[in-house]
Amino acid sequence: MSRERLIYAFHDKRLYLFERAARSSHSHFGGPLPSKIIGQTFGPKPLHQVARLSAWHIPALGQNYTNPLPLIFGMHFDGCHLSYRVHSGHRVEILKIKPDRSLDDWPYPNFPPLLPYVPLRLEDTPRSESYDHFARRFPNMPSEPEELMVCVPAPATIGLSFWGDGDGGVTIVFECNLQSKMVTSYAMTD
């Protein structure tokens, strides 16, 4: 089993590292989108669920009814910048997406409509860490963190390339405000 770190999360001066789990888990990488997507229109291609994190692993997700927290990104939308609100009942409201038109060959021809489902587990007990130390792993991170910051570098062990030939140096970032249930996602390069 691979020990690749698939998800890096930072909340309340704690680092959460996620890797592939050997069996089903409350948190997972990829898989289908939440059952209902409302709000701003986009398309024609779908958005992708990059991960779904659970209060089982990050307890703060249960405090404001953001459990589970879907982490969504527009893989088919070149330069995607997405803002959405998580509602109860597995509903997500798209507030803003730029660009709102997908491309047939982005990030490359025949990119799948779903990312592979991979159950996740915490690599170890969450450890204390400053935001500056967390952000050093990913150049160009915002200087002021949102309540929960999640970074997903292009994975090497899920059987799918995120960006084709350009996987190195690209990270998908999720800035999450758990109080307002708002998430902003975008891709960032070194």
N, C-alpha and C positions, 0 to 999 in steps of 0.2 A: 504494500500500500504506500502511495506517495505521501510525503510529508510536506508537500507544497502548501504554503500559506496562501489561501484563496481570498480571504477577506481580512482587512485591518480596520478595526473600529476603535474610536477614542471617545470616551464619555467620562466626565467628572474626574479628570486626572487619572483615568485607568485605561490601559491598553487591552483590547480583546483581539486575540489572533485566532482565526478559524481555519481549519484544515478539513480534508475529506474524512467523513465518519465511515466506519465499517458497516453501519446499519442505519435504519430510519432515525430521523432526528427532528426536533422542533424547528430547527433552522436549516435552510438549504440554499444552495447555489442553483440558479437557473429555474427551469420549470415554467408552468403556465402562469399567465397574468392573473391578477384578482378577477373575480367573476364579473364585475361591472366597472366599466370605464366611462365616465361622464365628463362634461365640460367642453373645452375647446376642441374643435375637430382637427384631425391630422390624417395623413395617409398618402397613398392608399395602403402602404405596408404597415404592419403592426409595430407597437413598441415591444421591448423585451424586458422581462423580469430578470435582473442580474442576480438578485438574491432575495431571500425573505428571512429576516431575523426575528427571533422570538425572545420574549421576556424570560423564558427558561434560561437563556444565556446572558442577556443584558437586562437585568431586573427593571431598569428605568422605563423600558418599553411598556410595562404593565401599569405604570402610574397614571398615564394620561390616555389609556385605552387606544394605544397605537400598537397593539399586539395582535397578530404579528405585523411587522413593518415591512411592506414590499419596497424593494429598491429597484426602480424602473428607469430605463434609459432608452433612447431612440437609436439603436444600432444602425438602422437603415437611413438615418437622417444625418448627413455630413455636417459636422460642427454643432451637433445637438446641444441645446441648452433647454432643460425641461424643469418646470415647477409644477408641483401637484400637492393636493391635500388628501390625507388618508381619512376616510370616514369609517364608521363602524359597519359591520356587515360585509367586509371585504370589498368596499367600494372605494374607488380612487377618482378624484376630480382633477382633470388636467386644467391648470390655471393658465399656463403659458408654455408654448413649445415653439422654438425657432431653430431651424426652419420647420415649417409645418407640412412640407411636402417631402416624402421619402424618395429615394433614388433606387432604380432597379438594380444597379450594380455596386451599391455601397453597403458595407465596406468592401465587398467584392462580389462577383457574380455567384448566385446560388447560396447566399448566406441563409441559414435556416430561420424559420419563423419562431422557433423556441431554442433557448440555450439548454444544453444537457442538464438534467436534474442530478445534483450531487448532494447527498446529505452532508451536513457540516457538524463539527464538534469543536469545542474550544481546545486549542493546542495545549493550554495549561491554565492555571488559575490566573484571572486577570491581574496584571501587575501595575503598580503605581508608575506614572510617567508624566512628564510635562508635555504640554502641547508642542512646544518647540522641538523636543526630542522626537515626538511622533512625526511632525511635519518634515523633519530632515530626510526621512525615507523617500519623500515624494517632492521633488523640486517644484516650485511655483505654487505651493499651497497658500491659501489665504493666511494673512498674519493673525487675524482674529477668528477663532473657531466658532462654529455654530454649536449648539448644545451637544449634538452627536455628529461626529465626522466619521464617514466610512469611505475607505479607499479600496478599489479593486484593480490591481494591476492585471495586465493580460495574462491569463492562466496558460501554463504549459502542459498540464496533465489532464485536461477534460475531453480531449479528442476533438477540439475545435479551436481554430485560430480566431481571435477577435478582429484583427485588422489585416490579415493576410501577411504580406512581407514586412509590414511595419509594426509588429507586436511589441517590440522592445521600446521602452520609454514612454508608453501611453498608459495612463491610469484613469479609471472612471471614478469620479468623486461624488459623494452624496453628502450634502449639508442638510442636517435634519433638526428642525425645531420641534421638539416633542410637545411643548405647551400648545402651539398652534396647529400641530399635526401637519406641518408643511415640510416638503422635501424639495431641494433643488439638486439636479444632477447635470454633470457636464464631463467632458473628457479633457485631460490635461496632459501635456507632453513635457519631457525633461527640458 
